[in-house]
Every structure is written in C-alpha cells, then in structure tokens.
Amino acid sequence: MSTWILPLAGLGAIVVGFIVGYAASRRVSNARLSDSKRLGESIISEAQKGAERERREAETAARSLLDQARDTVERDARRTRDQVEDRERVLSEKEGDIARKLDILDRKETGLDERARSLEAKQKVLDERLLEAGRLIDEHNERLERIAGMQKEEAKRQLVKNLEDEARAEATRRAREIREVAERDAKKESQKIIAQAIQRFAGEQCVETTVSVVNLPSEDMKGRIIGREGRNIRSFEMATGVDVIIDETPEAVVVSAFDPVRREIARISLQRLVEDGRIHPGRIEEVVARTAEEVDARIIDAGEQACVELGINGMDPEMVRLVGRMKYRTSYGQNCLNHSVEVAYLSGVIASELNLDPKPARRAGLLHDVGKVAPHEMEGSHTEIGAELARRYGESHEVINVVHAHHGDVEATTLYTPIVAAADAISGARPGARRESLESYVKRLAKLEEIADGFDGVEKSYAIQAGREIRIIVSNKKVSDEGAADLAYNISRKFEKDLDYPGQIKVVVIRETRATETAR
C-alpha cells in the first residue's frame, strides 16, 4: 500500500507544481502584454503628434513658397508691362518722325518736279542756242577757209604741230636749265670735296714690271752664276721659284717672276751672292733662306707702318701681313700699297667733309684691294676674296661691304662704300698713275667715236684729251640748238651705260651755220 502512495503523491506534486507554474507564467505574460500595449499606444500618440507638427510646418513652407512665387510673377509682369509701354512710346515717336520725314519728302518731291520742269525748259532753250551756235561756227569756219584758203583738218594739224613744237622746245629748255643747275651745284660741291682731299695728300707714283735687273761687277760673274753644267743657276731657281735670264746684256742678269715677293727675295739673294763671291748650291740655299726671313720682316714692317700712318689699330696680324705684301704687288703698273694708302687718306678726308667718322673710311680704304695679295689657292675675284679675308680676320660689316662692293659687284649697304669707290677712282684716274696698253687705249677711243657716230644727226666725232673729251659735229638741219643739249646728254648717258673708264668724259656738241658769198 505504501508503495503505491508515494508515487501518487509525487505525481500530484508535479501536477500541482505545473499548475502553479502555468498560473505564474500567465500572470507574467499578461503583465508584459499590458506594458506592450501601453508602449504601442504611447508610440502611436507621439507619431501622430510629430506628423501633425510636420504637416503644419509643410503647410507653412508651402504658403511661403507660394507667396514668393506670386511676388516673382507679379514683379516680372510689371517689368514686362513697363518694357512694352517703353517700346510703344518709342514706336509712337518713330511713327511721328516717319510721318514728318514723309511730309518733308513729299515737299521735296514737289520741288524736284518743279525743278525738273524748269530744267527741261532751260534744256530746250540751250539746245536751240547750241544749234544756233553750231550753225554760226560752221558759217565762221567756212568764211575762214575761204579767206585762208586752208581746210579745217589741215589748219587743226598745223595748230597742233605748232603747239607740240613750242611745248617740246619749252620742255627742252626747262630740262636743260634743271640739268645745268643740278650739274653746276653737284660739280661745285664734288670739286670742293675732291680738291680738299687731294691737296691734303700727294702720293708718290711707283711703276714696276715683272722683271728685276741685277747689275754685275763683270761679265765673268755670269759664268759663276751659271756654275758647272748649270748647277748653280738650277739650284737658285729651285730655291727662289723664279726664272734667271742670262743674255747678252752687258754686266746684268734679269730675274723674272709673276710673284713680286719671290722676285724680290731672288733679287736681294742674287745681289748678296754676287757681292760675297761664294756661289754654290749650299751657299745659295743659306742666303735665300735668310733673305726670305728678312723680306717677311719687311712685309710686316710695311703693313705696320701703313697702319701707324693711317691711325689704324686692332688689326689682325695676318691682315697686317697681307697689307705689307701689297708693297710688292702692282696693278696696272701702280703699286698696290701706295695706292691703298692714298685711297685710305682720300676716303678719310671725304668722309670728314661729309660729317662721317673718318676711321672706318681709312680702314676700308686700306683694305679694299687686299684680295689681290691673297694666296693663289683662294678662287674668285679680288673683291670676293678680299671680303672673305676681312670676314675671316674679324673686320666690321662696313669694311666687309666696302671690300666686296667697291666695284659695284654687290649692293652697297653702307655710306663708306661709295666714298671708297670714289677715292679709288680718283687715285687710279690720275694721269700717269696707271699704265695702259696702246691697244686697249686705241680701242677705247674707237668705241667712244663709234657710240657718238651712232646718234642721228651726228656728222663726225673726235675723241681728244686721251679719251677724256669727245667733240661731236652735228648737222644744223637735223639738230636744233635745244636738240644739241639733249644730244650731249643722251650720248653721255650712253657712255655711262656701255663703257668702263676712269674719271670723266666731257661731251661737246658743235652745231654751226655758215653762209658763204663771193664779192666780185
């Protein structure tokens, strides 16, 4: 019995505990559900309040935006209305102006119509008068033709011819007067400048040839110069680069060479060998070498002396050497160094007279012919070679242009170029300054006469004063007094265009009328 009571009691306790626990859990659940309901109601209430507040704020913002939009629309409408009113006012004013202008145009058109009618009436009167004047002129011309016995066209041609002759004569006279005045003024000024330049410098003339003569103390010396089987003369010619001419000229030996420096070295060496008396190949080489050094020193001294005389500083030593070499170089028989120094002096004086710096003029004048003494390896004209040398040794642009352009080969870009060209012509054109062959001289005279004889009306021409003046005899029937002046001018321009000549050529046209009668 007691065995079954204990399990039943335990089961009852379990059931009771379960019921008590269920009741307690239900009470807790009900309490939590109540709290949740209250919390939910509170959240809903707060949400409703927030929504109501946001609604009121949105309504307030919407009303504010609506008011702003309304103000903007009203402002734009007022502005547009004001603009329309302004345009209407402007259009109204323009309409008024147009109306006034139309009224003025109407009045002007009325006036123009009246003037047109008046002009038409005047034109009719004028046409009638012109017809009457034409009829009177025709009658007058017929009367003149009957009186003069000359047709109208013939009279017109005669009148035109007379007017042309008068105009041509007047034009010729005026042109001659203008040329005379210009030539007189230019000649006076140029003569003044040239005279002042020449009187301040008088150069010494020096004419050389391509041979040098060495005098011998006796005829026996010729044999010693030749040496056994000609070994001495061959050694001498090889050492100096010249030709030794031994002919029948008594007590003289000729040294010939185109290179003046070599010829000078050979001349001095031969003189020293003759004076010393010891002539053999070893002695010849020794004397020639020492003489070459002395001549080179003389060349440098000559270049430096020329620069000192002209007041030229800062010239490259190689350029100084080239200047000194001009001492042993001739052009048309005129010593190049003397000629260049003379041109330098004249260029400086002319530049001073023209208010220019004389120093660049003297420097350019000294170097204008430096290309003539350049090494034979350089090719080209002496102006091109000289310009290249001046550029190589650091000369200024003015000097380079003078050296390159003083013969007109290139365009002159400095005022010193025509100055040096004029001084060069003055130095070379002096009578006796340069040697001229007879053949070229005769050709130049013949060319002068040939050009002059080619002009219409020329009967005969004569070149005189060594070609510096030409006298032209013309036919008095073909050439008038005014035409003689024009002929002289045209011939002189033809000479300038077709001929190259130093100095000036004076053209004299002679026109005369001779009347001959015999008294019996």
VEXDREN-2710 file (C-alpha; in Angstrom, 1 decimal):
% VEXDREN-2710
k/r/px/py/pz
1/MET/0.0/0.0/0.0
2/SER/2.6/2.4/0.9
3/THR/4.4/1.5/-2.2
4/TRP/1.7/3.0/-4.4
5/ILE/1.1/6.1/-2.2
6/LEU/4.5/7.6/-2.7
7/PRO/4.5/7.6/-6.5
8/LEU/0.9/9.0/-6.5
9/ALA/2.0/11.7/-4.1
10/GLY/5.0/12.6/-6.3
11/LEU/2.8/12.8/-9.4
12/GLY/0.3/15.0/-7.6
13/ALA/3.1/17.3/-6.5
14/ILE/4.3/17.5/-10.1
15/VAL/0.8/18.3/-11.3
16/VAL/0.3/20.9/-8.6
17/GLY/3.7/22.5/-9.5
18/PHE/2.9/22.5/-13.2
19/ILE/-0.4/24.3/-12.5
20/VAL/1.2/26.8/-10.2
21/GLY/4.0/27.5/-12.7
22/TYR/1.4/27.9/-15.5
23/ALA/-0.6/30.3/-13.5
24/ALA/2.5/32.3/-12.6
25/SER/3.7/32.4/-16.2
26/ARG/0.3/33.5/-17.4
27/ARG/0.3/36.4/-15.0
28/VAL/3.8/37.5/-16.2
29/SER/2.7/37.2/-19.8
30/ASN/-0.4/39.3/-19.2
31/ALA/1.7/41.9/-17.4
32/ARG/4.1/42.1/-20.4
33/LEU/1.2/42.3/-22.9
34/SER/-0.2/45.2/-20.9
35/ASP/3.1/47.0/-20.9
36/SER/3.5/46.4/-24.7
37/LYS/0.0/47.8/-25.4
38/ARG/0.7/50.9/-23.3
39/LEU/4.1/51.4/-25.1
40/GLY/2.5/51.0/-28.5
41/GLU/-0.2/53.5/-27.7
42/SER/2.4/55.9/-26.5
43/ILE/4.5/55.5/-29.7
44/ILE/1.3/55.9/-31.8
45/SER/0.4/59.0/-29.9
46/GLU/3.9/60.5/-30.4
47/ALA/3.9/59.6/-34.1
48/GLN/0.6/61.3/-34.5
49/LYS/1.8/64.4/-32.8
50/GLY/5.0/64.5/-34.9
51/ALA/3.0/64.0/-38.1
52/GLU/0.7/66.8/-37.2
53/ARG/3.7/69.1/-36.4
54/GLU/5.4/68.2/-39.8
55/ARG/2.1/68.8/-41.6
56/ARG/1.8/72.2/-40.1
57/GLU/5.4/73.1/-41.0
58/ALA/4.9/71.8/-44.6
59/GLU/1.8/73.9/-44.9
60/THR/3.7/76.9/-43.6
61/ALA/6.6/76.4/-46.1
62/ALA/4.2/75.8/-48.9
63/ARG/2.4/79.1/-48.2
64/SER/5.8/80.9/-48.0
65/LEU/6.9/79.5/-51.4
66/LEU/3.5/80.3/-52.9
67/ASP/3.9/83.9/-51.7
68/GLN/7.4/84.2/-53.1
69/ALA/6.3/82.8/-56.5
70/ARG/3.4/85.2/-56.5
71/ASP/5.7/88.1/-55.8
72/THR/8.1/87.0/-58.6
73/VAL/5.4/86.6/-61.1
74/GLU/3.9/90.0/-60.2
75/ARG/7.4/91.6/-60.5
76/ASP/8.1/90.0/-63.9
77/ALA/4.7/91.1/-65.1
78/ARG/5.3/94.7/-64.0
79/ARG/8.7/94.7/-65.7
80/THR/7.3/93.3/-68.9
81/ARG/4.4/95.8/-68.8
82/ASP/6.9/98.6/-68.4
83/GLN/9.1/97.4/-71.3
84/VAL/6.0/97.1/-73.5
85/GLU/5.0/100.6/-72.6
86/ASP/8.5/101.9/-73.4
87/ARG/8.5/100.2/-76.8
88/GLU/5.1/101.5/-77.5
89/ARG/6.3/105.0/-76.7
90/VAL/9.4/104.6/-78.9
91/LEU/7.4/103.3/-81.7
92/SER/5.0/106.1/-81.3
93/GLU/7.9/108.6/-81.5
94/LYS/9.3/106.9/-84.6
95/GLU/6.0/106.9/-86.3
96/GLY/5.8/110.6/-85.7
97/ASP/9.3/111.1/-87.1
98/ILE/8.5/108.9/-90.2
99/ALA/5.3/110.9/-90.7
100/ARG/7.3/114.2/-90.6
101/LYS/10.0/112.8/-92.9
102/LEU/7.4/111.6/-95.3
103/ASP/5.9/115.1/-95.3
104/ILE/9.4/116.6/-96.0
105/LEU/10.0/114.1/-98.8
106/ASP/6.6/115.0/-100.3
107/ARG/7.5/118.7/-100.3
108/LYS/11.0/117.9/-101.7
109/GLU/9.5/115.7/-104.4
110/THR/7.1/118.5/-105.3
111/GLY/10.1/120.9/-105.5
112/LEU/12.1/118.5/-107.6
113/ASP/9.2/118.1/-110.0
114/GLU/9.1/121.8/-110.4
115/ARG/12.9/122.0/-110.9
116/ALA/12.8/119.2/-113.4
117/ARG/10.2/121.0/-115.4
118/SER/12.3/124.2/-115.2
119/LEU/15.4/122.3/-116.3
120/GLU/13.6/120.8/-119.2
121/ALA/12.5/124.2/-120.3
122/LYS/16.1/125.5/-120.0
123/GLN/17.5/122.5/-121.8
124/LYS/15.2/123.2/-124.7
125/VAL/16.4/126.8/-124.8
126/LEU/20.0/125.6/-124.5
127/ASP/19.6/123.1/-127.3
128/GLU/18.2/125.8/-129.5
129/ARG/21.1/128.1/-128.7
130/LEU/23.6/125.3/-129.3
131/LEU/22.1/124.6/-132.7
132/GLU/22.3/128.3/-133.4
133/ALA/25.9/128.5/-132.2
134/GLY/26.9/125.4/-134.3
135/ARG/25.4/127.0/-137.3
136/LEU/27.3/130.2/-136.7
137/ILE/30.6/128.3/-136.1
138/ASP/30.1/126.4/-139.4
139/GLU/29.5/129.7/-141.2
140/HIS/32.5/131.2/-139.5
141/ASN/34.7/128.2/-140.4
142/GLU/33.5/128.4/-144.0
143/ARG/34.3/132.1/-144.1
144/LEU/37.8/131.4/-142.6
145/GLU/38.5/128.6/-145.0
146/ARG/37.6/130.9/-147.9
147/ILE/39.8/133.7/-146.5
148/ALA/42.8/131.5/-145.6
149/GLY/42.5/129.0/-148.5
150/MET/43.1/126.1/-145.9
151/GLN/40.9/123.2/-144.9
152/LYS/39.8/122.8/-141.3
153/GLU/41.7/119.5/-140.7
154/GLU/44.8/120.9/-142.2
155/ALA/44.6/124.0/-140.0
156/LYS/44.0/121.8/-137.0
157/ARG/47.1/119.7/-137.8
158/GLN/49.1/122.8/-138.3
159/LEU/48.0/124.3/-135.0
160/VAL/48.7/121.0/-133.1
161/LYS/52.1/120.8/-134.7
162/ASN/53.0/124.4/-133.7
163/LEU/51.8/123.7/-130.1
164/GLU/53.9/120.5/-130.0
165/ASP/57.0/122.3/-131.3
166/GLU/56.5/125.1/-128.7
167/ALA/55.9/122.6/-125.9
168/ARG/58.9/120.4/-126.9
169/ALA/61.2/123.5/-127.1
170/GLU/59.9/124.7/-123.7
171/ALA/60.4/121.3/-122.1
172/THR/63.9/121.0/-123.6
173/ARG/64.8/124.5/-122.3
174/ARG/63.4/123.7/-118.8
175/ALA/65.2/120.3/-118.7
176/ARG/68.5/121.9/-119.8
177/GLU/68.1/124.6/-117.1
178/ILE/67.4/122.0/-114.4
179/ARG/70.3/119.8/-115.5
180/GLU/72.7/122.8/-115.7
181/VAL/71.7/123.9/-112.2
182/ALA/72.0/120.4/-110.8
183/GLU/75.3/119.7/-112.5
184/ARG/76.7/123.1/-111.5
185/ASP/75.8/122.6/-107.9
186/ALA/76.9/119.0/-107.8
187/LYS/80.1/119.7/-109.7
188/LYS/81.0/122.6/-107.4
189/GLU/80.4/120.6/-104.2
190/SER/82.2/117.5/-105.6
191/GLN/85.1/119.5/-106.8
192/LYS/85.4/121.2/-103.4
193/ILE/85.5/117.9/-101.6
194/ILE/87.9/116.2/-104.0
195/ALA/90.2/119.2/-104.1
196/GLN/90.4/119.4/-100.4
197/ALA/91.1/115.7/-100.3
198/ILE/93.8/115.8/-103.0
199/GLN/95.6/118.9/-101.6
200/ARG/95.9/117.1/-98.3
201/PHE/97.6/114.1/-99.8
202/ALA/100.0/113.7/-102.7
203/GLY/101.0/110.1/-103.3
204/GLU/104.3/109.0/-104.8
205/GLN/103.9/107.1/-108.0
206/CYS/105.6/103.7/-108.4
207/VAL/105.5/101.7/-111.6
208/GLU/107.1/98.2/-111.6
209/THR/107.3/95.3/-114.1
210/THR/107.5/91.6/-113.7
211/VAL/111.3/91.5/-114.0
212/SER/114.1/92.8/-111.8
213/VAL/117.6/93.6/-113.1
214/VAL/120.7/92.7/-111.0
215/ASN/123.9/94.5/-112.0
216/LEU/127.1/92.5/-112.1
217/PRO/130.7/93.8/-111.5
218/SER/132.0/91.9/-114.6
219/GLU/131.0/89.5/-117.3
220/ASP/132.9/86.7/-115.6
221/MET/130.3/86.7/-112.8
222/LYS/127.7/85.3/-115.3
223/GLY/129.7/82.1/-115.6
224/ARG/129.9/81.7/-111.8
225/ILE/126.2/82.3/-111.5
226/ILE/125.6/79.5/-114.0
227/GLY/128.0/77.2/-112.4
228/ARG/129.5/73.9/-113.6
229/GLU/126.9/72.4/-116.0
230/GLY/124.4/74.9/-114.8
231/ARG/124.1/73.5/-111.2
232/ASN/124.2/77.0/-109.5
233/ILE/121.5/78.6/-111.6
234/ARG/119.3/75.5/-111.3
235/SER/119.7/75.5/-107.5
236/PHE/119.0/79.2/-107.4
237/GLU/115.8/78.9/-109.5
238/MET/114.6/75.9/-107.4
239/ALA/115.2/77.7/-104.1
240/THR/113.5/81.0/-105.2
241/GLY/110.9/79.9/-107.7
242/VAL/111.9/82.4/-110.3
243/ASP/113.5/82.4/-113.7
244/VAL/117.0/83.8/-114.1
245/ILE/117.6/85.1/-117.6
246/ILE/121.2/85.5/-118.7
247/ASP/121.5/87.0/-122.1
248/GLU/123.9/89.3/-124.0
249/THR/123.0/92.3/-121.9
250/PRO/126.4/93.5/-120.5
251/GLU/127.0/93.2/-116.8
252/ALA/123.4/92.4/-116.0
253/VAL/121.2/89.5/-115.1
254/VAL/117.4/89.5/-115.3
255/VAL/115.2/87.9/-112.6
256/SER/111.7/87.2/-113.8
257/ALA/108.6/86.1/-111.9
258/PHE/105.0/87.0/-111.5
259/ASP/105.1/86.7/-107.8
260/PRO/106.7/90.0/-106.7
261/VAL/107.7/88.7/-103.2
262/ARG/109.6/85.8/-104.8
263/ARG/111.1/88.1/-107.3
264/GLU/112.3/90.5/-104.5
265/ILE/113.8/87.6/-102.5
266/ALA/115.6/86.4/-105.6
267/ARG/116.9/89.9/-106.4
268/ILE/118.3/90.5/-103.0
269/SER/119.7/87.0/-102.7
270/LEU/121.5/87.2/-106.0
271/GLN/122.9/90.6/-105.2
272/ARG/124.3/89.2/-101.9
273/LEU/125.8/86.2/-103.6
274/VAL/127.5/88.4/-106.2
275/GLU/128.9/90.7/-103.5
276/ASP/130.1/87.7/-101.4
277/GLY/131.5/85.9/-104.4
278/ARG/130.9/82.4/-102.9
279/ILE/128.3/80.9/-105.2
280/HIS/127.4/77.2/-104.8
281/PRO/124.2/75.3/-104.0
282/GLY/124.7/75.1/-100.2
283/ARG/125.5/78.9/-100.0
284/ILE/122.6/79.7/-102.3
285/GLU/120.1/77.8/-100.0
286/GLU/121.5/79.6/-97.0
287/VAL/121.4/83.1/-98.5
288/VAL/117.9/82.5/-99.9
289/ALA/116.5/81.3/-96.6
290/ARG/118.0/84.2/-94.7
291/THR/116.7/86.7/-97.3
292/ALA/113.2/85.2/-97.2
293/GLU/113.1/85.9/-93.4
294/GLU/114.3/89.4/-93.9
295/VAL/111.7/90.1/-96.7
296/ASP/108.9/88.6/-94.5
297/ALA/110.0/91.0/-91.7
298/ARG/110.0/93.9/-94.2
299/ILE/106.5/92.9/-95.2
300/ILE/105.3/93.0/-91.6
301/ASP/107.1/96.4/-91.1
302/ALA/105.5/97.8/-94.2
303/GLY/102.0/96.7/-93.0
304/GLU/102.5/98.1/-89.5
305/GLN/103.9/101.3/-90.9
306/ALA/100.9/101.8/-93.1
307/CYS/98.6/101.2/-90.1
308/VAL/100.5/103.7/-88.0
309/GLU/100.5/106.4/-90.7
310/LEU/96.7/106.0/-91.0
311/GLY/96.0/105.7/-87.3
312/ILE/94.5/102.2/-87.6
313/ASN/94.6/100.0/-84.5
314/GLY/93.5/96.5/-83.6
315/MET/94.1/94.8/-87.0
316/ASP/94.7/91.1/-87.0
317/PRO/98.5/90.2/-87.5
318/GLU/97.7/88.1/-90.6
319/MET/95.8/91.0/-92.1
320/VAL/98.7/93.3/-91.4
321/ARG/101.0/90.8/-93.2
322/LEU/98.6/90.9/-96.2
323/VAL/98.7/94.7/-96.2
324/GLY/102.5/94.6/-96.2
325/ARG/102.5/92.2/-99.1
326/MET/100.8/94.9/-101.2
327/LYS/104.2/96.7/-101.2
328/TYR/105.4/94.1/-103.7
329/ARG/102.3/93.9/-105.8
330/THR/101.3/96.2/-108.7
331/SER/98.0/96.8/-110.5
332/TYR/98.1/98.4/-113.9
333/GLY/101.6/99.5/-113.1
334/GLN/100.5/101.2/-109.8
335/ASN/102.0/99.9/-106.5
336/CYS/99.1/98.4/-104.5
337/LEU/100.3/99.6/-101.1
338/ASN/100.9/103.1/-102.2
339/HIS/97.5/103.1/-104.0
340/SER/95.7/101.7/-100.9
341/VAL/97.3/104.2/-98.6
342/GLU/96.3/107.0/-101.0
343/VAL/92.8/105.7/-101.2
344/ALA/92.6/105.5/-97.4
345/TYR/93.8/109.1/-97.0
346/LEU/91.3/110.3/-99.6
347/SER/88.4/108.3/-98.1
348/GLY/89.1/109.7/-94.6
349/VAL/89.1/113.3/-95.9
350/ILE/85.9/112.8/-98.0
351/ALA/84.2/111.1/-95.0
352/SER/85.2/114.1/-92.8
353/GLU/83.8/116.5/-95.3
354/LEU/80.5/114.6/-95.2
355/ASN/80.4/114.6/-91.4
356/LEU/81.1/110.9/-91.1
357/ASP/83.6/109.1/-89.0
358/PRO/86.9/109.0/-91.0
359/LYS/88.4/106.0/-89.1
360/PRO/86.2/103.3/-90.8
361/ALA/86.7/105.0/-94.1
362/ARG/90.5/104.9/-93.8
363/ARG/90.4/101.3/-92.6
364/ALA/88.2/100.2/-95.5
365/GLY/90.3/102.2/-98.0
366/LEU/93.5/100.5/-96.9
367/LEU/91.9/97.0/-97.2
368/HIS/89.8/97.5/-100.3
369/ASP/92.3/95.7/-102.6
370/VAL/93.6/93.2/-100.0
371/GLY/92.2/90.3/-102.2
372/LYS/94.9/91.0/-104.8
373/VAL/97.6/89.6/-102.5
374/ALA/95.7/86.6/-101.2
375/PRO/97.2/83.1/-101.5
376/HIS/96.7/81.6/-105.0
377/GLU/94.7/78.7/-103.6
378/MET/91.7/81.1/-103.0
379/GLU/89.4/81.3/-106.0
380/GLY/87.2/84.2/-107.1
381/SER/87.5/87.9/-107.9
382/HIS/89.7/90.1/-105.7
383/THR/86.6/91.7/-104.2
384/GLU/85.1/88.3/-103.2
385/ILE/88.5/87.1/-101.9
386/GLY/89.1/90.3/-100.0
387/ALA/85.6/90.2/-98.4
388/GLU/86.2/86.6/-97.3
389/LEU/89.6/87.6/-95.8
390/ALA/88.1/90.6/-94.0
391/ARG/85.3/88.4/-92.6
392/ARG/87.8/85.7/-91.6
393/TYR/90.0/88.2/-89.7
394/GLY/87.2/89.9/-87.8
395/GLU/86.7/93.1/-89.7
396/SER/83.5/95.1/-89.3
397/HIS/80.4/94.9/-91.5
398/GLU/81.2/98.3/-93.0
399/VAL/84.7/97.2/-94.1
400/ILE/83.5/93.9/-95.5
401/ASN/80.8/95.6/-97.6
402/VAL/83.3/98.2/-98.9
403/VAL/85.8/95.5/-99.9
404/HIS/83.1/93.4/-101.6
405/ALA/81.1/96.2/-103.2
406/HIS/83.6/99.0/-104.2
407/HIS/83.4/97.9/-107.8
408/GLY/79.6/97.5/-107.8
409/ASP/79.7/93.7/-107.8
410/VAL/77.1/93.6/-104.9
411/GLU/74.8/96.2/-103.4
412/ALA/76.3/98.8/-101.2
413/THR/74.8/98.7/-97.6
414/THR/77.0/101.5/-96.0
415/LEU/77.8/105.1/-96.9
416/TYR/81.5/104.2/-96.8
417/THR/81.3/102.1/-99.9
418/PRO/80.7/104.9/-102.4
419/ILE/83.2/107.0/-100.6
420/VAL/86.0/104.4/-101.0
421/ALA/84.9/103.8/-104.6
422/ALA/85.2/107.5/-105.4
423/ALA/88.6/107.6/-103.7
424/ASP/89.7/104.5/-105.7
425/ALA/88.7/106.1/-108.9
426/ILE/90.5/109.4/-108.1
427/SER/93.7/107.5/-107.2
428/GLY/93.6/105.4/-110.3
429/ALA/92.5/108.1/-112.8
430/ARG/95.3/110.5/-112.2
431/PRO/97.3/110.9/-115.4
432/GLY/100.3/108.6/-115.3
433/ALA/99.1/106.7/-112.2
434/ARG/98.5/103.6/-114.1
435/ARG/99.9/102.0/-117.2
436/GLU/97.6/101.3/-120.1
437/SER/98.5/99.3/-123.2
438/LEU/98.4/101.1/-126.6
439/GLU/95.9/98.5/-128.0
440/SER/93.3/99.0/-125.2
441/TYR/93.8/102.7/-125.4
442/VAL/93.1/102.8/-129.1
443/LYS/90.1/100.5/-128.7
444/ARG/88.6/102.8/-126.1
445/LEU/88.9/105.8/-128.3
446/ALA/87.4/104.0/-131.3
447/LYS/84.5/102.8/-129.1
448/LEU/83.8/106.4/-128.0
449/GLU/83.7/107.7/-131.6
450/GLU/81.6/104.7/-132.6
451/ILE/78.9/105.3/-130.0
452/ALA/78.8/109.0/-130.8
453/ASP/78.5/108.4/-134.6
454/GLY/75.5/106.1/-133.9
455/PHE/73.2/109.0/-133.0
456/ASP/71.0/110.6/-135.6
457/GLY/72.3/114.0/-136.9
458/VAL/76.0/113.4/-136.0
459/GLU/78.3/114.1/-138.9
460/LYS/81.7/113.4/-137.2
461/SER/83.1/112.8/-133.8
462/TYR/86.7/113.2/-132.5
463/ALA/88.0/111.7/-129.2
464/ILE/90.7/114.0/-127.7
465/GLN/92.5/114.6/-124.4
466/ALA/93.4/110.9/-124.2
467/GLY/89.7/109.9/-124.4
468/ARG/88.6/112.3/-121.6
469/GLU/86.8/114.6/-124.1
470/ILE/84.9/114.0/-127.3
471/ARG/83.8/116.7/-129.7
472/ILE/80.8/115.9/-131.9
473/ILE/79.9/117.9/-135.1
474/VAL/76.2/117.7/-135.9
475/SER/74.1/118.8/-138.9
476/ASN/72.4/122.1/-138.3
477/LYS/69.5/121.0/-140.4
478/LYS/68.8/117.9/-138.3
479/VAL/69.7/119.1/-134.8
480/SER/68.4/122.4/-133.3
481/ASP/70.0/124.3/-130.5
482/GLU/67.8/122.7/-128.0
483/GLY/68.3/119.3/-129.6
484/ALA/72.1/119.8/-129.3
485/ALA/71.8/119.9/-125.5
486/ASP/69.6/116.8/-125.5
487/LEU/72.0/115.0/-127.8
488/ALA/75.0/115.7/-125.5
489/TYR/73.0/114.5/-122.5
490/ASN/71.9/111.3/-124.3
491/ILE/75.4/110.5/-125.5
492/SER/76.9/111.0/-122.0
493/ARG/74.3/108.6/-120.6
494/LYS/75.1/106.1/-123.3
495/PHE/78.8/106.3/-122.4
496/GLU/78.0/105.6/-118.7
497/LYS/75.9/102.6/-119.7
498/ASP/78.1/100.9/-122.2
499/LEU/81.7/101.8/-121.2
500/ASP/84.0/101.3/-118.3
501/TYR/86.5/104.1/-117.9
502/PRO/88.4/106.0/-115.2
503/GLY/87.4/109.6/-114.3
504/GLN/85.1/111.6/-116.6
505/ILE/84.4/112.1/-120.3
506/LYS/83.4/115.5/-121.4
507/VAL/80.9/115.6/-124.3
508/VAL/81.0/118.7/-126.5
509/VAL/78.3/119.0/-129.3
510/ILE/79.2/121.6/-132.0
511/ARG/76.4/123.0/-134.2
512/GLU/77.1/125.9/-136.6
513/THR/75.6/127.6/-139.6
514/ARG/77.9/129.0/-142.3
515/ALA/76.9/131.4/-145.0
516/THR/79.4/132.0/-147.9
517/GLU/79.2/134.6/-150.6
518/THR/81.8/135.9/-153.1
519/ALA/82.1/139.6/-153.8
520/ARG/83.1/140.4/-157.4
END
